[in-house]
């Protein structure tokens, strides 16, 4: 890999499987920034959403609505790796199904719940302890599926832009070159070899003709 030194041409040259690839360094840097700053976090969030939905919902089951009542909200402050302070909440609520009371804890919430406030959630009729805020897995899965679709679209655009800004050159073949921006030049392949001398060939031909003529006279 080599970076161009001319200030007018910030290019990166890469040789891969015998093909020379020239890329604008600004486009290459932007591609990696998009991958690290946007697409990788987006994919991780989609995977986490998928895992959470699979743990919370049973596919193909219609969850039933139930009124939940918040009983407590615990505030927690913490510092991230860069030294910034954040606050997260653990909210606890109760609900009742067929005369049986259940308690559920929701972790890592961005806001605290007011004690005694109520909401409508949905429980699994086959397992009342399983509860979520969507009526089915299919509806809940829209969150991670939407994130994956956004990821795929942005990734395709990023790769497409990177490819169309690249220049691909195949290695030289006997002095001729082949690349995507010009036709193949086979001059050096089709030209006569270095040892070929037209005058010498002409003289050799004349000597053969003279020798044939002498043979005819000698008969």
C-alpha positions as CSV (number, residue, x, y, z in Angstrom):
1,X,0.0,0.0,0.0
2,X,1.4,3.4,-1.0
3,X,0.0,6.9,-0.4
4,X,0.6,9.4,-3.2
5,X,2.9,12.2,-2.3
6,X,1.6,14.9,-4.7
7,X,-0.7,17.2,-2.8
8,X,-3.0,17.2,-5.9
9,X,-3.4,13.4,-5.9
10,X,-4.1,11.8,-2.6
11,X,-4.3,8.3,-3.8
12,X,-3.8,4.9,-2.3
13,X,-2.3,2.1,-4.5
14,X,-3.0,-1.5,-3.5
15,X,-1.9,-4.7,-5.3
16,X,-4.3,-7.6,-4.8
17,X,-4.1,-10.9,-6.6
18,X,-2.0,-9.3,-9.3
19,X,-4.4,-6.4,-9.9
20,X,-3.3,-2.8,-9.2
21,X,-6.1,-0.9,-7.4
22,X,-6.0,2.9,-7.1
23,X,-8.3,4.5,-4.5
24,X,-8.8,8.1,-3.4
25,X,-7.6,8.3,0.2
26,X,-10.4,10.6,1.2
27,X,-13.0,8.2,-0.1
28,X,-11.2,5.3,1.7
29,X,-11.0,7.2,5.0
30,X,-14.7,8.1,4.7
31,X,-15.6,4.5,4.1
32,X,-13.8,3.3,7.2
33,X,-15.3,6.1,9.3
34,X,-18.8,5.1,8.2
35,X,-18.0,1.5,9.1
36,X,-16.7,2.3,12.6
37,X,-18.8,5.2,13.6
38,X,-22.2,4.3,12.1
39,X,-22.5,0.8,10.6
40,X,-20.8,-1.3,13.3
41,X,-22.8,0.3,16.2
42,X,-26.0,0.0,14.1
43,X,-25.4,-3.7,13.6
44,X,-24.6,-4.3,17.2
45,X,-27.8,-2.6,18.3
46,X,-29.8,-4.7,15.8
47,X,-28.2,-7.9,17.2
48,X,-29.0,-6.9,20.7
49,X,-32.6,-6.1,19.8
50,X,-32.9,-9.5,18.1
51,X,-31.5,-11.3,21.1
52,X,-33.9,-9.4,23.5
53,X,-36.9,-10.1,21.3
54,X,-36.1,-13.8,21.1
55,X,-35.8,-14.0,24.9
56,X,-39.0,-12.0,25.5
57,X,-41.4,-13.3,22.9
58,X,-42.6,-16.7,21.7
59,X,-43.0,-16.6,17.9
60,X,-46.5,-17.2,16.6
61,X,-48.2,-16.5,20.0
62,X,-50.7,-13.7,20.4
63,X,-49.8,-11.9,23.6
64,X,-52.7,-10.7,25.8
65,X,-52.9,-7.1,27.2
66,X,-52.5,-6.5,30.9
67,X,-52.3,-3.4,33.1
68,X,-49.0,-3.1,34.9
69,X,-48.3,-0.9,37.9
70,X,-44.9,0.5,38.7
71,X,-43.8,-0.1,42.2
72,X,-40.3,1.2,42.3
73,X,-37.6,3.0,40.2
74,X,-33.9,2.9,41.1
75,X,-31.6,5.5,39.8
76,X,-27.9,4.7,39.1
77,X,-25.1,7.1,38.0
78,X,-22.0,5.8,36.3
79,X,-19.0,7.1,34.4
80,X,-18.2,5.9,30.9
81,X,-14.7,5.2,29.5
82,X,-14.2,8.8,28.5
83,X,-15.1,10.2,31.9
84,X,-18.6,11.4,31.2
85,X,-21.3,10.9,33.8
86,X,-24.6,9.1,32.8
87,X,-27.8,8.1,34.6
88,X,-29.8,4.9,34.1
89,X,-32.8,3.5,35.8
90,X,-34.1,0.2,36.9
91,X,-37.9,0.2,36.9
92,X,-40.0,-2.5,38.7
93,X,-43.7,-3.1,38.1
94,X,-46.3,-5.7,39.0
95,X,-49.3,-7.2,37.1
96,X,-51.9,-9.8,37.8
97,X,-53.0,-12.7,35.5
98,X,-55.9,-15.0,36.6
99,X,-55.6,-13.9,40.2
100,X,-51.8,-14.5,40.3
101,X,-49.5,-11.5,40.9
102,X,-46.2,-11.2,39.0
103,X,-43.3,-8.9,39.4
104,X,-41.0,-7.8,36.5
105,X,-37.8,-5.7,36.4
106,X,-36.8,-3.6,33.4
107,X,-33.1,-2.7,33.4
108,X,-31.0,0.1,31.7
109,X,-33.9,2.5,31.2
110,X,-33.2,6.1,30.2
111,X,-35.9,7.5,32.4
112,X,-37.4,6.6,35.7
113,X,-41.0,5.5,36.2
114,X,-43.4,7.2,38.6
115,X,-44.4,5.0,41.4
116,X,-48.1,4.0,41.0
117,X,-48.2,4.9,37.3
118,X,-49.8,2.3,35.0
119,X,-49.3,1.2,31.4
120,X,-50.6,-1.5,29.1
121,X,-48.2,-4.4,28.4
122,X,-48.7,-7.8,26.9
123,X,-48.1,-11.2,28.5
124,X,-47.7,-14.7,27.0
125,X,-50.8,-16.7,27.7
126,X,-48.7,-19.9,27.7
127,X,-46.3,-18.4,30.2
128,X,-47.6,-15.4,32.1
129,X,-44.1,-14.6,33.5
130,X,-43.1,-13.7,30.0
131,X,-44.2,-10.1,29.2
132,X,-43.3,-7.3,26.8
133,X,-44.6,-4.1,25.4
134,X,-45.6,-5.5,22.0
135,X,-48.5,-7.9,21.3
136,X,-46.4,-10.4,19.4
137,X,-42.9,-11.4,18.4
138,X,-43.7,-10.4,14.8
139,X,-44.5,-6.9,15.8
140,X,-41.6,-6.6,18.2
141,X,-39.2,-7.9,15.5
142,X,-39.9,-4.8,13.4
143,X,-37.3,-3.0,15.5
144,X,-34.3,-5.2,14.7
145,X,-35.4,-5.9,11.2
146,X,-35.7,-2.2,10.5
147,X,-32.2,-1.6,11.8
148,X,-30.8,-4.4,9.7
149,X,-32.5,-3.0,6.6
150,X,-31.0,0.4,7.3
151,X,-27.6,-1.2,7.8
152,X,-27.8,-3.2,4.5
153,X,-28.9,-0.1,2.5
154,X,-26.1,2.1,3.9
155,X,-23.5,-0.6,3.5
156,X,-24.5,-1.2,-0.2
157,X,-24.2,2.6,-0.9
158,X,-20.9,2.8,0.9
159,X,-19.4,-0.2,-1.1
160,X,-20.8,1.1,-4.4
161,X,-19.3,4.5,-3.9
162,X,-16.0,2.9,-3.0
163,X,-16.0,0.7,-6.0
164,X,-16.9,3.3,-8.6
165,X,-14.2,5.6,-7.4
166,X,-11.5,2.9,-7.7
167,X,-9.3,2.3,-10.8
168,X,-8.4,-1.3,-11.6
169,X,-5.3,-2.1,-13.6
170,X,-4.3,-5.6,-14.7
171,X,-0.5,-6.2,-14.8
172,X,1.4,-5.7,-18.1
173,X,1.4,-8.6,-20.6
174,X,4.7,-8.5,-22.6
175,X,4.7,-4.7,-22.6
176,X,1.0,-4.4,-23.3
177,X,-1.5,-3.2,-20.6
178,X,-5.1,-3.9,-19.9
179,X,-7.3,-1.8,-17.7
180,X,-10.9,-0.8,-17.3
181,X,-10.4,2.7,-18.8
182,X,-8.6,1.7,-22.1
183,X,-8.7,-1.1,-24.6
184,X,-6.1,-3.8,-24.5
185,X,-2.8,-3.0,-26.3
186,X,-1.3,-6.0,-27.9
187,X,1.3,-4.2,-30.1
188,X,4.2,-5.6,-28.2
189,X,2.7,-9.1,-28.5
190,X,2.0,-9.0,-32.2
191,X,5.1,-7.2,-33.4
192,X,7.9,-9.2,-35.0
193,X,10.6,-10.6,-32.6
194,X,13.8,-8.6,-32.0
195,X,15.8,-11.0,-34.1
196,X,13.7,-10.5,-37.2
197,X,15.5,-8.6,-40.0
198,X,13.5,-8.1,-43.2
199,X,16.7,-7.3,-45.3
200,X,18.4,-10.5,-44.1
201,X,15.3,-12.6,-44.8
202,X,15.1,-11.0,-48.3
203,X,18.8,-11.9,-49.0
204,X,18.3,-15.4,-47.8
205,X,15.4,-15.8,-50.1
206,X,17.4,-14.6,-53.1
207,X,20.2,-17.0,-52.3
208,X,17.8,-19.9,-52.2
209,X,16.3,-18.9,-55.6
210,X,19.8,-18.6,-57.1
211,X,20.8,-22.0,-55.8
212,X,17.6,-23.5,-57.3
213,X,18.4,-21.9,-60.6
214,X,21.9,-23.4,-60.6
215,X,20.4,-26.8,-60.0
216,X,18.1,-26.4,-63.0
217,X,21.0,-25.5,-65.3
218,X,23.1,-28.4,-64.1
219,X,20.5,-31.0,-65.3
